[in-house]
Amino acid sequence: MPATKKPITAVKKKVVKKAEKPEITVGLKLRIKLKAYDHKIIDNSARQIIDIANRFGAEVLGPVPLPTEILKYTVNRSSFVHKNAREQFEMRVHKRIIDILNPNQEIIESLRDLNLPSGVDITIKI
């Protein structure tokens, strides 16, 4: 018995092009690094910096949260008799990075005059 042949149907494959990202030309870039022990304070400070940059029309990338640095300390409770009794303490250092693309002189001056809370350490690199 001969096998019956089924007709071959042509299947069209759809070619999907990847969306091209617009190229960002960066002439000058400010990189702002924030460090603090309290995450609420560092988030508020980052929001203030972004508001200043948006007010003057600059493009902002961030805030990008970096890994939290955990510093652990182990201390003896007693100096002599109870040698095995220990206490552990830890400090968490939260970090954020903000990039401001093509900043103008007004942005730099307003960031210089910015009052941040006492627990926030800020470094600005051009």
C-alpha positions, 0 to 999 in steps of 0.5 A: 500500500502506498503511503499518502502524502500530505501537502506541505504548508509553508510557514512564514517566520516573523522576523522581530527586530530588536528595539534600538536604544537611542545613543546618549552622547555624554560630554560631561558627567557628574558622579555623586556617591552617597554613604550613610548608616540610615537608609531613610536619610540616604534616600531622602538625600538622593531625592533632593539631589535628583529634584535639583537636577530635574529643576535645571533640566539635566538628565539623571541616572539613578539612584543606583543602590550599591551593596550594603557594607556590613561591619561586624564586631565581636566583643568579650562581655567579661574580661576574665571569668566568663571568657566565652560570653561574647556580644556582637555588634554590626554597622550597616553602611548604605551606598547610592550612586547618582549620575548627572549627564551634561550638567550646567554651572547652575546645577554644580553651584546648587549642589555645592550649596545643598544642606544634607543631614549630618549622617550622609557622606557625599563625594562628587566627581566630574 
